[in-house]
């Protein structure tokens, strides 16, 4: 018995899978790189998803400067539609309500157990607060976190302790101090990281803070992401935990990584004011693609999105804002049949709960700190400085030097 042919996909979905514009898809067809078939409507074209995936792999392999180096790890397994922390399925970790602290300890030690709240170190917390207060008002959340890490590291005589006990003790103090350095909307909150972070990001009812706990858990690690690789590179030089966090934070500030939920949040705000169609059109005009959809690994579904978004939808904590999110998601799914990713769920969380548009970046960075430290501990066991790409010099045309005072041509 022959297996059924795979369902063909539209040009829009093909473009999303390849990370290109629709026009590029048809350019590939004209060059013989892709083959299309006319849809039954006689107006649009369809494509073989297997052929699209082959082009994607070939396109990735041929991209200049691309490095694809396998890194063996026993921390997190990421496959299409599945994430496992130390062998535990992510769904099985979220549904029982495990705290972020418990998940961090699981990533660090491999043991899943009830964990007491992390204690506050007054001297570290005070140093972090002073450093954060010294920054200008326009400093970004990541600026504040990085300043806090530097201040805490300068104060710590044991900052180069790379042992399991030493590095994890440093991580607990750092995460707690960074969270406590953020301005608070209401009372201090509880003792857990999710509880203390919630009152610093929103004035909404603390009874809803379990949503933030879910976000912290699903974002704690995701394999060899860019910021994680940056953390491992720093660890390969035997940098201490503070430097590991700085390396990870430096990479996570990029709009294509930890800050991606900001664009989603702003799209929802625009949709509130002008409607879903206008908001989608504006993003497409500016960026040529929609945020929060598609993923390099999660082709069928992103379990992180599903766990967080489903919990958010079940709570219905703000019907009006949830309707805005639903309208944007509905219009998007009609045209782009690609699974949403965790950035959409995170942007929906920050929007619906009344957080600022950059709150997702804070949540992402604090959550991922657990993963960075776990990967650093694993990297400490490897050969030092094992990541050493071989550079290949390529001569490039030099730019003509302009004479001083001569204006640039506008012709």
Number of C-alpha atoms within 10 A of each C-alpha: 3 4 5 6 7 9 10 17 17 21 21 19 21 26 19 21 19 20 15 14 15 17 11 14 22 18 12 14 12 12 9 10 13 17 17 20 13 11 14 9 7 8 7 12 18 19 21 18 17 12 14 21 14 12 17 16 12 11 12 14 13 10 9 8 9 9 10 8 8 7 8 9 13 13 21 22 18 15 13 14 14 17 23 19 24 20 12 15 14 18 16 11 19 20 11 8 12 18 22 26 24 19 29 29 19 19 24 24 16 17 13 16 12 12 14 11 16 15 12 16 13 11 13 22 22 17 21 29 22 14 19 23 15 10 13 10 7 7 10 15 17 20 16 23 27 24 23 29 27 18 21 25 22 14 14 13 8 13 18 17 17 19 12 16 12 15 22 22 14 23 20 20 18 27 22 23 26 23 23 20 22 21 14 18 13 15 11 15 16 14 15 18 23 26 19 21 28 30 22 21 23 19 15 16 12 17 8 15 18 17 19 22 25 25 26 26 26 26 22 25 29 19 22 21 13 17 27 28 19 23 31 28 23 23 28 20 15 20 20 24 29 24 20 26 30 22 23 26 26 16 19 24 20 14 13 12 16 23 23 24 30 25 20 26 30 19 27 29 20 19 21 17 11 11 16 24 14 14 20 21 15 16 18 13 11 9 10 13 17 20 23 24 21 24 19 9 13 19 16 14 20 22 20 27 22 18 20 25 23 11 17 24 16 8 12 13 15 14 12 12 20 19 14 22 27 16 16 19 18 13 13 18 13 9 11 20 16 21 17 26 22 26 25 23 27 30 30 30 26 23 27 23 23 16 19 14 20 22 23 28 25 22 24 24 25 25 26 27 27 28 28 32 29 27 27 29 23 19 23 19 10 12 10 13 14 11 13 7 8 6 7 7 6 6 6 6 6 6 6 6 6 9 8 6 6 7 8 8 5 4 3
